[in-house]
Amino acid sequence: MSDSSSAIQSVLVENRVFPPPEALVKAARISGMAGYEALCAEANKDFEGFWARLARENINWTKPFTQTLDESNAPFYKWFADGELNASANCLDKHMGTPVENKTAIIFEADGGEVTKVTYKELLARVSQFANALKARGVQKGDRVLIYMPMTIEGIVAMQACARIGATHSVVFGGFSAKAVQERIQDAGAVAVITANYQLRGGKELPLKAIVDEAIASGGCECVKTVFVYERTASAWARVAGRDISFAEAVAGQSTECAPVPVEAEHPLFVLYTSGSTGKPKGVQHATGGYMLWAKLTMDWTFDIQPSDVFWCTADIGWVTGHTYITYGPLAAGATEVVFEGVPTYPNAGRFWQMIERHKVSIFYTAPTAIRSLIKAADSDEAVHPGKSDLSSLRILGSVGEPINPEAWMWYYKNVGQERCPIVDTWWQTENGGHLITPLPGATPLVPGSCTLPLPGIDAAIVDETGNDVPNGSGGILVIKRPWPSMIRTIWGDPERFKKSYFPEELKGYYLAGDGAVRDAKTGYFRITGRIDDVLNVSGHRMGTMEIESALVAKSDLVAEAAVVGRPDDLTGEAICAFVVLKRPRPTGDEAKQIAKELRDWVAKEIGPIAKPKDIRFGDNLPKTRSGKIMRRLLRSLAKGESITQDTSTLENPAILDQLAQNN
Ligand code: WT7
């Protein structure tokens, strides 16, 4: 079990309850706890019938399915397997000929503040045209396409265009390094890359295309035949003749009509790489049918999306939250959504609140780490306080990515939601496709810091190491006992790792989330206590400790050994702390500072800036057992600055603890 931070401690004693607003209970799709319980009862009574009904009501199938769930090759579950559909048609074409066709689909606000709007009809034309451009370069159903794009309308167009022709996209967050891009191109066998010359963030122009060039030049990327370059800025970019083509060139002369290609429900819509506890990142593979059902359904259930809503999810399309709640969910729901290119602190830390006012946002979905940093900014500068903006358009707030501490929850509730707006604290993972445990805005009484109860049909439970339920009130391992439509189908190219990582034998075939959790003794509400494996959550970004360790030891001229652990951080939730043994005497003072900087820059280059360790401590060696195992438990205590109270009798070299306790 990972360390319990002070935030988690205060969650455990939380007893404030906030019932949903009366008006919302009356108007919401799922009305009151009775509404929620009725759906749960329906799922319990006829599990497959329940999902079949929802899949028929929420998805346009070009070929209806006859079988709902195929468990014959568990845990490789199949949903709606003989049905056919197209994801892009379920976001765009389905609205044509309805009042939605001329509705604004996307309100795009650029880093510098310019606003561009596109209607559903216009978006369909742009997606179709780019889909034709992909086809013209030979991209076909089943091919993989890597997308390395800034937050722009074109990023969404790129994803939708892939879906339209049945190509599987793999989006890589624009903050990842050339090496990360190279590894993902290779693992996925991408035939094309869609990127931009530059991205704009916080007034700075940052390269993307040059990083793609570096990735491909590093070798093993011969699979890439085309690089599409969206010219986000006027700056020049280097062209590789025959391979590279600008967006403008690619779409020139292409028709704005392109028939969506129907695919089987299990056809991989996307592969998204995420960190695991061991080795290299895993390509989480999602299926078209079940995933699309979940994107649409959770927009209805969790956000109670209505035709008049303006929805804004502040995530990046490089993460799963951006996939489900920017690219697919809001469009499948026919909503108007805000897409934001920039960062929350530019030109000032009031940007989010000013944008809510400017675009009359009614549903706002962000991450605790953003809230915490904006609290800090508002505390020191009244001018960027949410109270300075007109937030009366808001009706529902959301939180995602990490546990939200009750202090931040209360601030969000009071200052942003003005005590009128329910906060849906949505627990889920890249592997889940969409929300699994979350309050419903018109039903669930809220408790700060709790993601409350599973969605109907989601059989979440807390078990011990042998898969047996633990009583409410005691902590344990969070599992999902039955499959659900938007679950991960496999790890791209590695079915064995899929089975081992998510369905370990000792857990009775349950899905292992990798999180620890506890249920409230009285209400049964879930509280997530953090990861139980070697995965860190830094500002809502998932980082494998082993991945960072491998990056550090890859600097083989300098580093002999490295161990990485997390420690609680007020702002980022967790912070990365690295203990390093060098191939030269342990440095101190300025030398230590300089080497620490060198190592940070190295990790940024190997993985990306988000993986940079906040603390680096140097030792003559690491605390190990006599059998040579690094005692991470002790390192976690040292990272937190705690004195060691654990049993150290199995430790080979106890003297090392004093050395590592000092910050250089
Ligand atoms: C991990 C998944 C969910 C999409 C974005 C992150 C943590 C996520 C919550 C929450 C407590 C949360 C978990 C989970 N997490 N949401 N509401 N409360 N913890 O997806 O990168 O796959 O990370 O994020 O630890 O396992 P991800």
Residues whose N, C-alpha, C, O or C-beta is under 5 A from the ligand:
A	BS01	WT7	T321 S399 V400 G401 E402 P403 D425 T426 W427 W428 Q429 T430 E431 C451 A513 D515 I528 G530 R531 G540 R542
